[in-house]
Amino acid sequence: MRTTLTLDPDVAARLDSEMKRSGEGMKAVVNRALRVGLGMTDKPVRPEPFRVAPHDFGFRPGVDLDRLNQLVDELDAEEAARKLGR
């Protein structure tokens, strides 16, 4: 929900100092403060951590996946040499 909120000067100053202290944006700080103030602290404040599901790409052992571009270049060079009859 998007809304406009007018803050008292003391609340605005405290909000600003909490944003600087935590390194979070205004939205996160206000939502956390409202959850505490409204007695919603039993609900999770942070989203679930991102999980990566591993996948087997079927590469053979010994293939360095970080050097696949080099392998492609070498295969291209070999193909070019073969076409030139070297």
PDB file of N, CA, C and O in Angstrom:
ATOM      1  N   MET A   1       0.845  -1.169   0.000  1.00  0.00           N
ATOM      2  CA  MET A   1       0.000   0.000   0.000  1.00  0.00           C
ATOM      3  C   MET A   1       0.895   1.239   0.000  1.00  0.00           C
ATOM      4  O   MET A   1       1.842   1.331   0.781  1.00  0.00           O
ATOM      5  N   ARG A   2       0.595   2.158  -0.857  1.00  0.00           N
ATOM      6  CA  ARG A   2       1.345   3.398  -0.937  1.00  0.00           C
ATOM      7  C   ARG A   2       0.527   4.496  -0.268  1.00  0.00           C
ATOM      8  O   ARG A   2      -0.666   4.642  -0.533  1.00  0.00           O
ATOM      9  N   THR A   3       1.183   5.272   0.610  1.00  0.00           N
ATOM     10  CA  THR A   3       0.473   6.332   1.316  1.00  0.00           C
ATOM     11  C   THR A   3       1.422   7.476   1.641  1.00  0.00           C
ATOM     12  O   THR A   3       2.641   7.309   1.627  1.00  0.00           O
ATOM     13  N   THR A   4       0.855   8.626   1.929  1.00  0.00           N
ATOM     14  CA  THR A   4       1.640   9.780   2.375  1.00  0.00           C
ATOM     15  C   THR A   4       1.489   9.888   3.874  1.00  0.00           C
ATOM     16  O   THR A   4       0.389   9.757   4.411  1.00  0.00           O
ATOM     17  N   LEU A   5       2.595  10.127   4.545  1.00  0.00           N
ATOM     18  CA  LEU A   5       2.603  10.171   6.001  1.00  0.00           C
ATOM     19  C   LEU A   5       3.345  11.410   6.453  1.00  0.00           C
ATOM     20  O   LEU A   5       4.475  11.645   6.023  1.00  0.00           O
ATOM     21  N   THR A   6       2.729  12.213   7.319  1.00  0.00           N
ATOM     22  CA  THR A   6       3.391  13.390   7.874  1.00  0.00           C
ATOM     23  C   THR A   6       3.924  13.026   9.256  1.00  0.00           C
ATOM     24  O   THR A   6       3.169  12.624  10.142  1.00  0.00           O
ATOM     25  N   LEU A   7       5.234  13.172   9.426  1.00  0.00           N
ATOM     26  CA  LEU A   7       5.882  12.802  10.686  1.00  0.00           C
ATOM     27  C   LEU A   7       6.166  14.033  11.529  1.00  0.00           C
ATOM     28  O   LEU A   7       6.482  15.101  11.006  1.00  0.00           O
ATOM     29  N   ASP A   8       6.049  13.869  12.837  1.00  0.00           N
ATOM     30  CA  ASP A   8       6.470  14.932  13.749  1.00  0.00           C
ATOM     31  C   ASP A   8       7.982  15.054  13.660  1.00  0.00           C
ATOM     32  O   ASP A   8       8.658  14.072  13.352  1.00  0.00           O
ATOM     33  N   PRO A   9       8.533  16.240  13.924  1.00  0.00           N
ATOM     34  CA  PRO A   9       9.979  16.447  13.775  1.00  0.00           C
ATOM     35  C   PRO A   9      10.830  15.480  14.588  1.00  0.00           C
ATOM     36  O   PRO A   9      11.868  15.025  14.108  1.00  0.00           O
ATOM     37  N   ASP A  10      10.410  15.155  15.810  1.00  0.00           N
ATOM     38  CA  ASP A  10      11.214  14.236  16.624  1.00  0.00           C
ATOM     39  C   ASP A  10      11.202  12.820  16.043  1.00  0.00           C
ATOM     40  O   ASP A  10      12.212  12.118  16.094  1.00  0.00           O
ATOM     41  N   VAL A  11      10.067  12.404  15.496  1.00  0.00           N
ATOM     42  CA  VAL A  11       9.967  11.080  14.882  1.00  0.00           C
ATOM     43  C   VAL A  11      10.794  11.034  13.599  1.00  0.00           C
ATOM     44  O   VAL A  11      11.472  10.044  13.328  1.00  0.00           O
ATOM     45  N   ALA A  12      10.736  12.107  12.814  1.00  0.00           N
ATOM     46  CA  ALA A  12      11.512  12.175  11.573  1.00  0.00           C
ATOM     47  C   ALA A  12      13.006  12.110  11.872  1.00  0.00           C
ATOM     48  O   ALA A  12      13.760  11.443  11.163  1.00  0.00           O
ATOM     49  N   ALA A  13      13.434  12.812  12.935  1.00  0.00           N
ATOM     50  CA  ALA A  13      14.849  12.793  13.305  1.00  0.00           C
ATOM     51  C   ALA A  13      15.275  11.394  13.744  1.00  0.00           C
ATOM     52  O   ALA A  13      16.361  10.935  13.390  1.00  0.00           O
ATOM     53  N   ARG A  14      14.430  10.719  14.507  1.00  0.00           N
ATOM     54  CA  ARG A  14      14.746   9.362  14.968  1.00  0.00           C
ATOM     55  C   ARG A  14      14.781   8.386  13.794  1.00  0.00           C
ATOM     56  O   ARG A  14      15.623   7.490  13.739  1.00  0.00           O
ATOM     57  N   LEU A  15      13.856   8.576  12.864  1.00  0.00           N
ATOM     58  CA  LEU A  15      13.819   7.746  11.662  1.00  0.00           C
ATOM     59  C   LEU A  15      15.094   7.929  10.851  1.00  0.00           C
ATOM     60  O   LEU A  15      15.684   6.956  10.382  1.00  0.00           O
ATOM     61  N   ASP A  16      15.511   9.166  10.689  1.00  0.00           N
ATOM     62  CA  ASP A  16      16.734   9.453   9.944  1.00  0.00           C
ATOM     63  C   ASP A  16      17.953   8.822  10.612  1.00  0.00           C
ATOM     64  O   ASP A  16      18.800   8.237   9.936  1.00  0.00           O
ATOM     65  N   SER A  17      18.043   8.940  11.930  1.00  0.00           N
ATOM     66  CA  SER A  17      19.196   8.360  12.623  1.00  0.00           C
ATOM     67  C   SER A  17      19.183   6.831  12.550  1.00  0.00           C
ATOM     68  O   SER A  17      20.245   6.215  12.464  1.00  0.00           O
ATOM     69  N   GLU A  18      18.003   6.211  12.581  1.00  0.00           N
ATOM     70  CA  GLU A  18      17.911   4.747  12.465  1.00  0.00           C
ATOM     71  C   GLU A  18      18.277   4.286  11.058  1.00  0.00           C
ATOM     72  O   GLU A  18      18.894   3.234  10.892  1.00  0.00           O
ATOM     73  N   MET A  19      17.899   5.067  10.042  1.00  0.00           N
ATOM     74  CA  MET A  19      18.280   4.736   8.678  1.00  0.00           C
ATOM     75  C   MET A  19      19.796   4.779   8.525  1.00  0.00           C
ATOM     76  O   MET A  19      20.377   3.903   7.885  1.00  0.00           O
ATOM     77  N   LYS A  20      20.433   5.778   9.099  1.00  0.00           N
ATOM     78  CA  LYS A  20      21.891   5.888   9.025  1.00  0.00           C
ATOM     79  C   LYS A  20      22.556   4.754   9.804  1.00  0.00           C
ATOM     80  O   LYS A  20      23.535   4.169   9.340  1.00  0.00           O
ATOM     81  N   ARG A  21      22.023   4.443  10.990  1.00  0.00           N
ATOM     82  CA  ARG A  21      22.614   3.406  11.823  1.00  0.00           C
ATOM     83  C   ARG A  21      22.521   2.036  11.167  1.00  0.00           C
ATOM     84  O   ARG A  21      23.493   1.281  11.144  1.00  0.00           O
ATOM     85  N   SER A  22      21.337   1.716  10.630  1.00  0.00           N
ATOM     86  CA  SER A  22      21.112   0.376  10.094  1.00  0.00           C
ATOM     87  C   SER A  22      21.549   0.222   8.637  1.00  0.00           C
ATOM     88  O   SER A  22      21.787  -0.892   8.171  1.00  0.00           O
ATOM     89  N   GLY A  23      21.654   1.347   7.920  1.00  0.00           N
ATOM     90  CA  GLY A  23      21.984   1.276   6.504  1.00  0.00           C
ATOM     91  C   GLY A  23      20.796   0.858   5.643  1.00  0.00           C
ATOM     92  O   GLY A  23      20.955   0.590   4.452  1.00  0.00           O
ATOM     93  N   GLU A  24      19.624   0.801   6.232  1.00  0.00           N
ATOM     94  CA  GLU A  24      18.408   0.423   5.519  1.00  0.00           C
ATOM     95  C   GLU A  24      17.691   1.672   5.022  1.00  0.00           C
ATOM     96  O   GLU A  24      17.943   2.779   5.497  1.00  0.00           O
ATOM     97  N   GLY A  25      16.806   1.478   4.073  1.00  0.00           N
ATOM     98  CA  GLY A  25      16.010   2.571   3.547  1.00  0.00           C
ATOM     99  C   GLY A  25      14.837   2.897   4.459  1.00  0.00           C
ATOM    100  O   GLY A  25      14.546   2.185   5.421  1.00  0.00           O
ATOM    101  N   MET A  26      14.173   3.998   4.123  1.00  0.00           N
ATOM    102  CA  MET A  26      13.053   4.459   4.939  1.00  0.00           C
ATOM    103  C   MET A  26      11.943   3.411   5.019  1.00  0.00           C
ATOM    104  O   MET A  26      11.388   3.177   6.093  1.00  0.00           O
ATOM    105  N   LYS A  27      11.622   2.788   3.902  1.00  0.00           N
ATOM    106  CA  LYS A  27      10.540   1.814   3.880  1.00  0.00           C
ATOM    107  C   LYS A  27      10.798   0.669   4.864  1.00  0.00           C
ATOM    108  O   LYS A  27       9.908   0.285   5.622  1.00  0.00           O
ATOM    109  N   ALA A  28      12.006   0.135   4.846  1.00  0.00           N
ATOM    110  CA  ALA A  28      12.335  -0.995   5.726  1.00  0.00           C
ATOM    111  C   ALA A  28      12.280  -0.587   7.195  1.00  0.00           C
ATOM    112  O   ALA A  28      11.755  -1.324   8.029  1.00  0.00           O
ATOM    113  N   VAL A  29      12.823   0.593   7.510  1.00  0.00           N
ATOM    114  CA  VAL A  29      12.845   1.044   8.901  1.00  0.00           C
ATOM    115  C   VAL A  29      11.433   1.320   9.400  1.00  0.00           C
ATOM    116  O   VAL A  29      11.086   0.924  10.512  1.00  0.00           O
ATOM    117  N   VAL A  30      10.609   1.996   8.594  1.00  0.00           N
ATOM    118  CA  VAL A  30       9.238   2.299   9.004  1.00  0.00           C
ATOM    119  C   VAL A  30       8.440   1.009   9.169  1.00  0.00           C
ATOM    120  O   VAL A  30       7.714   0.858  10.152  1.00  0.00           O
ATOM    121  N   ASN A  31       8.562   0.086   8.231  1.00  0.00           N
ATOM    122  CA  ASN A  31       7.816  -1.176   8.347  1.00  0.00           C
ATOM    123  C   ASN A  31       8.233  -1.960   9.590  1.00  0.00           C
ATOM    124  O   ASN A  31       7.381  -2.520  10.280  1.00  0.00           O
ATOM    125  N   ARG A  32       9.521  -2.006   9.881  1.00  0.00           N
ATOM    126  CA  ARG A  32       9.985  -2.726  11.073  1.00  0.00           C
ATOM    127  C   ARG A  32       9.442  -2.064  12.336  1.00  0.00           C
ATOM    128  O   ARG A  32       8.978  -2.755  13.244  1.00  0.00           O
ATOM    129  N   ALA A  33       9.494  -0.721  12.404  1.00  0.00           N
ATOM    130  CA  ALA A  33       9.002   0.001  13.583  1.00  0.00           C
ATOM    131  C   ALA A  33       7.496  -0.198  13.759  1.00  0.00           C
ATOM    132  O   ALA A  33       7.018  -0.365  14.881  1.00  0.00           O
ATOM    133  N   LEU A  34       6.753  -0.179  12.658  1.00  0.00           N
ATOM    134  CA  LEU A  34       5.315  -0.389  12.753  1.00  0.00           C
ATOM    135  C   LEU A  34       4.989  -1.817  13.188  1.00  0.00           C
ATOM    136  O   LEU A  34       4.057  -2.026  13.964  1.00  0.00           O
ATOM    137  N   ARG A  35       5.744  -2.797  12.698  1.00  0.00           N
ATOM    138  CA  ARG A  35       5.506  -4.179  13.130  1.00  0.00           C
ATOM    139  C   ARG A  35       5.713  -4.324  14.639  1.00  0.00           C
ATOM    140  O   ARG A  35       4.924  -4.975  15.324  1.00  0.00           O
ATOM    141  N   VAL A  36       6.778  -3.713  15.141  1.00  0.00           N
ATOM    142  CA  VAL A  36       7.041  -3.778  16.586  1.00  0.00           C
ATOM    143  C   VAL A  36       5.934  -3.056  17.336  1.00  0.00           C
ATOM    144  O   VAL A  36       5.398  -3.576  18.315  1.00  0.00           O
ATOM    145  N   GLY A  37       5.587  -1.845  16.873  1.00  0.00           N
ATOM    146  CA  GLY A  37       4.568  -1.044  17.551  1.00  0.00           C
ATOM    147  C   GLY A  37       3.186  -1.663  17.510  1.00  0.00           C
ATOM    148  O   GLY A  37       2.391  -1.459  18.427  1.00  0.00           O
ATOM    149  N   LEU A  38       2.889  -2.409  16.472  1.00  0.00           N
ATOM    150  CA  LEU A  38       1.570  -3.033  16.337  1.00  0.00           C
ATOM    151  C   LEU A  38       1.534  -4.465  16.878  1.00  0.00           C
ATOM    152  O   LEU A  38       0.541  -5.173  16.717  1.00  0.00           O
ATOM    153  N   GLY A  39       2.623  -4.880  17.518  1.00  0.00           N
ATOM    154  CA  GLY A  39       2.653  -6.204  18.128  1.00  0.00           C
ATOM    155  C   GLY A  39       2.742  -7.331  17.123  1.00  0.00           C
ATOM    156  O   GLY A  39       2.228  -8.423  17.366  1.00  0.00           O
ATOM    157  N   MET A  40       3.385  -7.081  16.001  1.00  0.00           N
ATOM    158  CA  MET A  40       3.494  -8.093  14.949  1.00  0.00           C
ATOM    159  C   MET A  40       4.894  -8.698  14.908  1.00  0.00           C
ATOM    160  O   MET A  40       5.316  -9.198  13.866  1.00  0.00           O
ATOM    161  N   THR A  41       5.612  -8.662  16.015  1.00  0.00           N
ATOM    162  CA  THR A  41       6.996  -9.123  16.014  1.00  0.00           C
ATOM    163  C   THR A  41       7.136 -10.627  15.876  1.00  0.00           C
ATOM    164  O   THR A  41       8.233 -11.120  15.609  1.00  0.00           O
ATOM    165  N   ASP A  42       6.037 -11.374  16.053  1.00  0.00           N
ATOM    166  CA  ASP A  42       6.129 -12.819  15.888  1.00  0.00           C
ATOM    167  C   ASP A  42       6.149 -13.217  14.416  1.00  0.00           C
ATOM    168  O   ASP A  42       6.439 -14.369  14.090  1.00  0.00           O
ATOM    169  N   LYS A  43       5.843 -12.270  13.523  1.00  0.00           N
ATOM    170  CA  LYS A  43       5.871 -12.548  12.090  1.00  0.00           C
ATOM    171  C   LYS A  43       7.270 -12.272  11.547  1.00  0.00           C
ATOM    172  O   LYS A  43       7.939 -11.357  12.028  1.00  0.00           O
ATOM    173  N   PRO A  44       7.727 -13.038  10.560  1.00  0.00           N
ATOM    174  CA  PRO A  44       9.067 -12.810  10.020  1.00  0.00           C
ATOM    175  C   PRO A  44       9.175 -11.440   9.355  1.00  0.00           C
ATOM    176  O   PRO A  44       8.293 -11.018   8.608  1.00  0.00           O
ATOM    177  N   VAL A  45      10.270 -10.766   9.646  1.00  0.00           N
ATOM    178  CA  VAL A  45      10.502  -9.443   9.083  1.00  0.00           C
ATOM    179  C   VAL A  45      11.250  -9.561   7.769  1.00  0.00           C
ATOM    180  O   VAL A  45      11.005  -8.782   6.847  1.00  0.00           O
ATOM    181  N   ARG A  46      12.146 -10.510   7.668  1.00  0.00           N
ATOM    182  CA  ARG A  46      12.960 -10.676   6.466  1.00  0.00           C
ATOM    183  C   ARG A  46      12.409 -11.828   5.610  1.00  0.00           C
ATOM    184  O   ARG A  46      11.878 -12.804   6.140  1.00  0.00           O
ATOM    185  N   PRO A  47      12.540 -11.701   4.292  1.00  0.00           N
ATOM    186  CA  PRO A  47      12.089 -12.797   3.432  1.00  0.00           C
ATOM    187  C   PRO A  47      12.976 -14.020   3.589  1.00  0.00           C
ATOM    188  O   PRO A  47      14.090 -13.936   4.105  1.00  0.00           O
ATOM    189  N   GLU A  48      12.469 -15.147   3.139  1.00  0.00           N
ATOM    190  CA  GLU A  48      13.251 -16.386   3.170  1.00  0.00           C
ATOM    191  C   GLU A  48      14.511 -16.212   2.330  1.00  0.00           C
ATOM    192  O   GLU A  48      14.471 -15.525   1.309  1.00  0.00           O
ATOM    193  N   PRO A  49      15.626 -16.814   2.731  1.00  0.00           N
ATOM    194  CA  PRO A  49      16.851 -16.691   1.943  1.00  0.00           C
ATOM    195  C   PRO A  49      16.700 -17.355   0.573  1.00  0.00           C
ATOM    196  O   PRO A  49      15.998 -18.354   0.422  1.00  0.00           O
ATOM    197  N   PHE A  50      17.367 -16.783  -0.403  1.00  0.00           N
ATOM    198  CA  PHE A  50      17.341 -17.315  -1.760  1.00  0.00           C
ATOM    199  C   PHE A  50      18.134 -18.614  -1.801  1.00  0.00           C
ATOM    200  O   PHE A  50      19.257 -18.673  -1.298  1.00  0.00           O
ATOM    201  N   ARG A  51      17.567 -19.637  -2.387  1.00  0.00           N
ATOM    202  CA  ARG A  51      18.221 -20.939  -2.490  1.00  0.00           C
ATOM    203  C   ARG A  51      18.505 -21.246  -3.960  1.00  0.00           C
ATOM    204  O   ARG A  51      17.677 -20.982  -4.833  1.00  0.00           O
ATOM    205  N   VAL A  52      19.664 -21.797  -4.215  1.00  0.00           N
ATOM    206  CA  VAL A  52      20.036 -22.209  -5.564  1.00  0.00           C
ATOM    207  C   VAL A  52      19.936 -23.729  -5.630  1.00  0.00           C
ATOM    208  O   VAL A  52      20.529 -24.444  -4.822  1.00  0.00           O
ATOM    209  N   ALA A  53      19.177 -24.200  -6.600  1.00  0.00           N
ATOM    210  CA  ALA A  53      19.046 -25.652  -6.792  1.00  0.00           C
ATOM    211  C   ALA A  53      20.135 -26.105  -7.761  1.00  0.00           C
ATOM    212  O   ALA A  53      20.162 -25.645  -8.903  1.00  0.00           O
ATOM    213  N   PRO A  54      21.031 -26.994  -7.336  1.00  0.00           N
ATOM    214  CA  PRO A  54      22.102 -27.449  -8.230  1.00  0.00           C
ATOM    215  C   PRO A  54      21.538 -28.275  -9.381  1.00  0.00           C
ATOM    216  O   PRO A  54      20.486 -28.904  -9.265  1.00  0.00           O
ATOM    217  N   HIS A  55      22.259 -28.253 -10.483  1.00  0.00           N
ATOM    218  CA  HIS A  55      21.846 -28.991 -11.674  1.00  0.00           C
ATOM    219  C   HIS A  55      23.066 -29.672 -12.282  1.00  0.00           C
ATOM    220  O   HIS A  55      24.121 -29.054 -12.417  1.00  0.00           O
ATOM    221  N   ASP A  56      22.926 -30.918 -12.640  1.00  0.00           N
ATOM    222  CA  ASP A  56      24.000 -31.658 -13.278  1.00  0.00           C
ATOM    223  C   ASP A  56      23.915 -31.441 -14.780  1.00  0.00           C
ATOM    224  O   ASP A  56      22.969 -31.900 -15.421  1.00  0.00           O
ATOM    225  N   PHE A  57      24.903 -30.738 -15.352  1.00  0.00           N
ATOM    226  CA  PHE A  57      24.902 -30.438 -16.776  1.00  0.00           C
ATOM    227  C   PHE A  57      25.509 -31.567 -17.605  1.00  0.00           C
ATOM    228  O   PHE A  57      25.496 -31.507 -18.835  1.00  0.00           O
ATOM    229  N   GLY A  58      26.034 -32.582 -16.953  1.00  0.00           N
ATOM    230  CA  GLY A  58      26.543 -33.735 -17.665  1.00  0.00           C
ATOM    231  C   GLY A  58      27.957 -33.587 -18.200  1.00  0.00           C
ATOM    232  O   GLY A  58      28.357 -34.375 -19.057  1.00  0.00           O
ATOM    233  N   PHE A  59      28.737 -32.610 -17.732  1.00  0.00           N
ATOM    234  CA  PHE A  59      30.116 -32.465 -18.178  1.00  0.00           C
ATOM    235  C   PHE A  59      30.960 -33.576 -17.571  1.00  0.00           C
ATOM    236  O   PHE A  59      30.727 -34.013 -16.444  1.00  0.00           O
ATOM    237  N   ARG A  60      31.927 -34.012 -18.327  1.00  0.00           N
ATOM    238  CA  ARG A  60      32.807 -35.066 -17.851  1.00  0.00           C
ATOM    239  C   ARG A  60      33.796 -34.510 -16.834  1.00  0.00           C
ATOM    240  O   ARG A  60      34.135 -33.328 -16.880  1.00  0.00           O
ATOM    241  N   PRO A  61      34.260 -35.357 -15.915  1.00  0.00           N
ATOM    242  CA  PRO A  61      35.278 -34.908 -14.964  1.00  0.00           C
ATOM    243  C   PRO A  61      36.513 -34.401 -15.703  1.00  0.00           C
ATOM    244  O   PRO A  61      36.926 -34.986 -16.704  1.00  0.00           O
ATOM    245  N   GLY A  62      37.091 -33.328 -15.216  1.00  0.00           N
ATOM    246  CA  GLY A  62      38.283 -32.758 -15.834  1.00  0.00           C
ATOM    247  C   GLY A  62      37.984 -31.587 -16.751  1.00  0.00           C
ATOM    248  O   GLY A  62      38.904 -30.869 -17.142  1.00  0.00           O
ATOM    249  N   VAL A  63      36.720 -31.374 -17.106  1.00  0.00           N
ATOM    250  CA  VAL A  63      36.361 -30.226 -17.935  1.00  0.00           C
ATOM    251  C   VAL A  63      36.254 -29.010 -17.022  1.00  0.00           C
ATOM    252  O   VAL A  63      35.439 -28.984 -16.100  1.00  0.00           O
ATOM    253  N   ASP A  64      37.090 -27.999 -17.287  1.00  0.00           N
ATOM    254  CA  ASP A  64      37.097 -26.782 -16.474  1.00  0.00           C
ATOM    255  C   ASP A  64      36.026 -25.839 -17.026  1.00  0.00           C
ATOM    256  O   ASP A  64      36.213 -25.229 -18.078  1.00  0.00           O
ATOM    257  N   LEU A  65      34.921 -25.725 -16.320  1.00  0.00           N
ATOM    258  CA  LEU A  65      33.802 -24.916 -16.795  1.00  0.00           C
ATOM    259  C   LEU A  65      34.147 -23.429 -16.870  1.00  0.00           C
ATOM    260  O   LEU A  65      33.494 -22.674 -17.591  1.00  0.00           O
ATOM    261  N   ASP A  66      35.168 -23.012 -16.128  1.00  0.00           N
ATOM    262  CA  ASP A  66      35.580 -21.610 -16.168  1.00  0.00           C
ATOM    263  C   ASP A  66      36.392 -21.289 -17.424  1.00  0.00           C
ATOM    264  O   ASP A  66      36.657 -20.122 -17.710  1.00  0.00           O
ATOM    265  N   ARG A  67      36.782 -22.313 -18.167  1.00  0.00           N
ATOM    266  CA  ARG A  67      37.625 -22.090 -19.350  1.00  0.00           C
ATOM    267  C   ARG A  67      36.945 -22.558 -20.640  1.00  0.00           C
ATOM    268  O   ARG A  67      37.627 -22.864 -21.618  1.00  0.00           O
ATOM    269  N   LEU A  68      35.630 -22.617 -20.652  1.00  0.00           N
ATOM    270  CA  LEU A  68      34.920 -23.079 -21.843  1.00  0.00           C
ATOM    271  C   LEU A  68      35.125 -22.139 -23.026  1.00  0.00           C
ATOM    272  O   LEU A  68      35.199 -22.603 -24.164  1.00  0.00           O
ATOM    273  N   ASN A  69      35.219 -20.828 -22.790  1.00  0.00           N
ATOM    274  CA  ASN A  69      35.464 -19.888 -23.895  1.00  0.00           C
ATOM    275  C   ASN A  69      36.804 -20.178 -24.565  1.00  0.00           C
ATOM    276  O   ASN A  69      36.918 -20.103 -25.788  1.00  0.00           O
ATOM    277  N   GLN A  70      37.815 -20.510 -23.764  1.00  0.00           N
ATOM    278  CA  GLN A  70      39.122 -20.840 -24.326  1.00  0.00           C
ATOM    279  C   GLN A  70      39.017 -22.103 -25.166  1.00  0.00           C
ATOM    280  O   GLN A  70      39.628 -22.187 -26.231  1.00  0.00           O
ATOM    281  N   LEU A  71      38.252 -23.085 -24.705  1.00  0.00           N
ATOM    282  CA  LEU A  71      38.059 -24.314 -25.469  1.00  0.00           C
ATOM    283  C   LEU A  71      37.394 -24.025 -26.812  1.00  0.00           C
ATOM    284  O   LEU A  71      37.799 -24.576 -27.836  1.00  0.00           O
ATOM    285  N   VAL A  72      36.384 -23.171 -26.815  1.00  0.00           N
ATOM    286  CA  VAL A  72      35.710 -22.808 -28.064  1.00  0.00           C
ATOM    287  C   VAL A  72      36.685 -22.130 -29.015  1.00  0.00           C
ATOM    288  O   VAL A  72      36.696 -22.430 -30.209  1.00  0.00           O
ATOM    289  N   ASP A  73      37.512 -21.212 -28.493  1.00  0.00           N
ATOM    290  CA  ASP A  73      38.509 -20.540 -29.330  1.00  0.00           C
ATOM    291  C   ASP A  73      39.488 -21.541 -29.943  1.00  0.00           C
ATOM    292  O   ASP A  73      39.824 -21.438 -31.123  1.00  0.00           O
ATOM    293  N   GLU A  74      39.944 -22.508 -29.148  1.00  0.00           N
ATOM    294  CA  GLU A  74      40.886 -23.507 -29.647  1.00  0.00           C
ATOM    295  C   GLU A  74      40.232 -24.379 -30.725  1.00  0.00           C
ATOM    296  O   GLU A  74      40.867 -24.699 -31.730  1.00  0.00           O
ATOM    297  N   LEU A  75      38.989 -24.756 -30.524  1.00  0.00           N
ATOM    298  CA  LEU A  75      38.290 -25.557 -31.528  1.00  0.00           C
ATOM    299  C   LEU A  75      38.073 -24.771 -32.815  1.00  0.00           C
ATOM    300  O   LEU A  75      38.186 -25.325 -33.909  1.00  0.00           O
ATOM    301  N   ASP A  76      37.763 -23.481 -32.690  1.00  0.00           N
ATOM    302  CA  ASP A  76      37.612 -22.625 -33.873  1.00  0.00           C
ATOM    303  C   ASP A  76      38.929 -22.505 -34.630  1.00  0.00           C
ATOM    304  O   ASP A  76      38.953 -22.545 -35.860  1.00  0.00           O
ATOM    305  N   ALA A  77      40.024 -22.358 -33.887  1.00  0.00           N
ATOM    306  CA  ALA A  77      41.338 -22.233 -34.522  1.00  0.00           C
ATOM    307  C   ALA A  77      41.706 -23.531 -35.244  1.00  0.00           C
ATOM    308  O   ALA A  77      42.242 -23.497 -36.352  1.00  0.00           O
ATOM    309  N   GLU A  78      41.420 -24.666 -34.620  1.00  0.00           N
ATOM    310  CA  GLU A  78      41.695 -25.955 -35.254  1.00  0.00           C
ATOM    311  C   GLU A  78      40.864 -26.128 -36.525  1.00  0.00           C
ATOM    312  O   GLU A  78      41.368 -26.623 -37.534  1.00  0.00           O
ATOM    313  N   GLU A  79      39.608 -25.729 -36.480  1.00  0.00           N
ATOM    314  CA  GLU A  79      38.747 -25.830 -37.649  1.00  0.00           C
ATOM    315  C   GLU A  79      39.229 -24.931 -38.774  1.00  0.00           C
ATOM    316  O   GLU A  79      39.220 -25.335 -39.937  1.00  0.00           O
ATOM    317  N   ALA A  80      39.652 -23.711 -38.441  1.00  0.00           N
ATOM    318  CA  ALA A  80      40.168 -22.781 -39.444  1.00  0.00           C
ATOM    319  C   ALA A  80      41.444 -23.342 -40.076  1.00  0.00           C
ATOM    320  O   ALA A  80      41.632 -23.253 -41.290  1.00  0.00           O
ATOM    321  N   ALA A  81      42.319 -23.920 -39.245  1.00  0.00           N
ATOM    322  CA  ALA A  81      43.573 -24.507 -39.762  1.00  0.00           C
ATOM    323  C   ALA A  81      43.266 -25.696 -40.672  1.00  0.00           C
ATOM    324  O   ALA A  81      43.923 -25.881 -41.696  1.00  0.00           O
ATOM    325  N   ARG A  82      42.266 -26.504 -40.300  1.00  0.00           N
ATOM    326  CA  ARG A  82      41.894 -27.652 -41.113  1.00  0.00           C
ATOM    327  C   ARG A  82      41.370 -27.198 -42.478  1.00  0.00           C
ATOM    328  O   ARG A  82      41.688 -27.806 -43.500  1.00  0.00           O
ATOM    329  N   LYS A  83      40.568 -26.132 -42.494  1.00  0.00           N
ATOM    330  CA  LYS A  83      40.021 -25.627 -43.744  1.00  0.00           C
ATOM    331  C   LYS A  83      41.102 -25.036 -44.645  1.00  0.00           C
ATOM    332  O   LYS A  83      40.990 -25.078 -45.870  1.00  0.00           O
ATOM    333  N   LEU A  84      42.150 -24.484 -44.031  1.00  0.00           N
ATOM    334  CA  LEU A  84      43.248 -23.907 -44.812  1.00  0.00           C
ATOM    335  C   LEU A  84      44.221 -24.974 -45.272  1.00  0.00           C
ATOM    336  O   LEU A  84      45.133 -24.689 -46.048  1.00  0.00           O
ATOM    337  N   GLY A  85      44.039 -26.205 -44.800  1.00  0.00           N
ATOM    338  CA  GLY A  85      44.865 -27.332 -45.216  1.00  0.00           C
ATOM    339  C   GLY A  85      46.208 -27.401 -44.535  1.00  0.00           C
ATOM    340  O   GLY A  85      47.161 -27.945 -45.093  1.00  0.00           O
ATOM    341  N   ARG A  86      46.298 -26.864 -43.345  1.00  0.00           N
ATOM    342  CA  ARG A  86      47.572 -26.904 -42.621  1.00  0.00           C
ATOM    343  C   ARG A  86      47.727 -28.165 -41.848  1.00  0.00           C
ATOM    344  O   ARG A  86      48.744 -28.359 -41.182  1.00  0.00           O
TER     345      ARG A  86
END
